[in-house]
C-alpha cells in the first residue's frame, strides 16, 4: 500500500513540474483585451467592396449564432451581385465616356471602417 501511495505522490509531483515548466515556456495564455464598444472584428473596406472582399469576411462564432451554411450562401450571393453590378457600372461609364469615381475612396469614414451602425443613424 505504501508503494502505491509513493507512486501516486511521485506522479502528482511530476505532473506539477511538467505543468509549471509548460507554463513558463509557453506563457500563461492571457486573453486579448475586448474590442471597444460598437466595433467588430469583421473587416470590409470603407468603399469599393468587391466580391473577393465579401468572400474574405469571417464572422465571430457564438453559442447561439447563425447557421454557417446560410451565412456562406448569402455572402456568395452578395459577392456575385457586387461583381455583376460593378461590371455593369464600368460598362456604362465606358460607353458614356465617364471616368471612375475613385475620389470617394480618399474620403474619411465618419465612425471608422470597423464601426457598427448606431441607433442615432436611423433617426
C-alpha positions as CSV (number, residue, x, y, z in Angstrom):
1,X,0.0,0.0,0.0
2,X,2.8,2.4,0.8
3,X,4.4,1.7,-2.6
4,X,1.1,2.7,-4.4
5,X,1.0,5.9,-2.3
6,X,4.6,6.7,-3.1
7,X,3.9,6.2,-6.9
8,X,0.9,8.4,-6.7
9,X,2.8,11.2,-4.9
10,X,5.7,11.0,-7.4
11,X,3.2,11.0,-10.3
12,X,1.5,14.2,-8.9
13,X,4.9,15.9,-8.4
14,X,5.9,15.1,-11.9
15,X,2.6,16.5,-13.2
16,X,3.1,19.7,-11.2
17,X,6.7,20.1,-12.5
18,X,5.6,19.5,-16.1
19,X,2.7,21.9,-15.8
20,X,5.0,24.6,-14.3
21,X,7.6,24.0,-17.0
22,X,5.0,24.3,-19.7
23,X,3.6,27.5,-18.2
24,X,7.0,29.1,-18.1
25,X,7.9,28.0,-21.6
26,X,4.6,28.8,-23.4
27,X,3.2,31.6,-21.3
28,X,0.1,31.8,-19.2
29,X,-2.3,32.3,-22.1
30,X,-3.5,35.8,-21.3
31,X,-6.7,36.6,-23.2
32,X,-6.7,39.6,-25.7
33,X,-8.4,42.7,-24.5
34,X,-12.0,43.1,-25.6
35,X,-12.9,45.1,-28.6
36,X,-14.2,48.6,-28.0
37,X,-17.9,49.0,-27.8
38,X,-19.8,49.3,-31.1
39,X,-17.0,47.7,-33.1
40,X,-16.5,44.3,-34.8
41,X,-13.5,42.2,-35.8
42,X,-15.2,41.6,-39.2
43,X,-13.4,43.7,-41.8
44,X,-14.6,45.2,-45.1
45,X,-13.1,48.2,-47.0
46,X,-14.7,51.5,-46.3
47,X,-15.6,51.8,-50.0
48,X,-15.0,49.8,-53.2
49,X,-16.2,46.5,-51.7
50,X,-15.7,43.6,-54.2
51,X,-16.8,40.0,-54.4
52,X,-13.4,39.0,-53.1
53,X,-13.8,41.2,-50.1
54,X,-17.1,39.7,-49.3
55,X,-15.7,36.2,-49.8
56,X,-12.9,37.0,-47.2
57,X,-15.4,38.1,-44.5
58,X,-15.3,35.9,-41.4
59,X,-17.9,36.2,-38.6
60,X,-17.3,35.5,-34.9
61,X,-18.8,32.3,-33.8
62,X,-21.2,32.5,-30.9
63,X,-23.2,29.9,-29.0
64,X,-26.5,30.9,-30.5
65,X,-25.2,32.3,-33.8
66,X,-26.3,31.8,-37.4
67,X,-26.0,28.7,-39.5
68,X,-22.7,28.8,-41.2
69,X,-24.1,27.4,-44.4
70,X,-26.7,30.1,-44.6
71,X,-24.2,32.9,-44.0
72,X,-21.9,31.5,-46.6
73,X,-24.7,31.3,-49.1
74,X,-25.7,34.9,-48.5
75,X,-22.1,36.1,-48.8
76,X,-21.5,34.2,-52.0
77,X,-24.7,35.7,-53.5
78,X,-23.7,39.2,-52.4
79,X,-20.3,38.8,-53.8
80,X,-21.7,37.7,-57.2
81,X,-24.1,40.6,-57.2
82,X,-21.5,43.1,-56.4
83,X,-19.2,41.9,-59.1
84,X,-22.1,41.9,-61.6
85,X,-23.2,45.5,-60.7
86,X,-19.6,46.8,-60.8
87,X,-19.1,45.2,-64.2
88,X,-22.3,46.8,-65.5
89,X,-21.4,50.2,-64.0
90,X,-18.0,50.1,-65.6
91,X,-19.5,49.2,-69.0
92,X,-22.0,52.1,-68.7
93,X,-19.3,54.5,-67.7
94,X,-17.1,53.3,-70.6
95,X,-20.0,53.7,-73.1
96,X,-20.7,57.2,-72.0
97,X,-17.0,58.2,-71.6
98,X,-17.2,58.9,-67.9
99,X,-14.2,58.4,-65.6
100,X,-14.3,56.3,-62.4
101,X,-15.3,57.8,-59.1
102,X,-12.1,56.9,-57.3
103,X,-12.1,60.2,-55.4
104,X,-14.6,58.8,-52.9
105,X,-12.1,56.2,-51.6
106,X,-10.0,59.0,-50.2
107,X,-12.8,60.4,-48.1
108,X,-12.6,59.6,-44.4
109,X,-15.3,57.4,-42.9
110,X,-17.1,59.1,-40.1
111,X,-17.1,56.4,-37.4
112,X,-14.2,54.3,-38.7
113,X,-14.2,51.3,-41.0
114,X,-15.0,48.9,-38.2
115,X,-17.8,50.8,-36.6
116,X,-21.2,49.2,-36.3
117,X,-24.2,51.3,-37.2
118,X,-25.6,53.2,-34.3
119,X,-29.2,53.8,-33.4
120,X,-28.6,57.6,-34.0
121,X,-28.1,56.9,-37.7
122,X,-31.7,55.6,-38.1
123,X,-33.3,58.8,-36.7
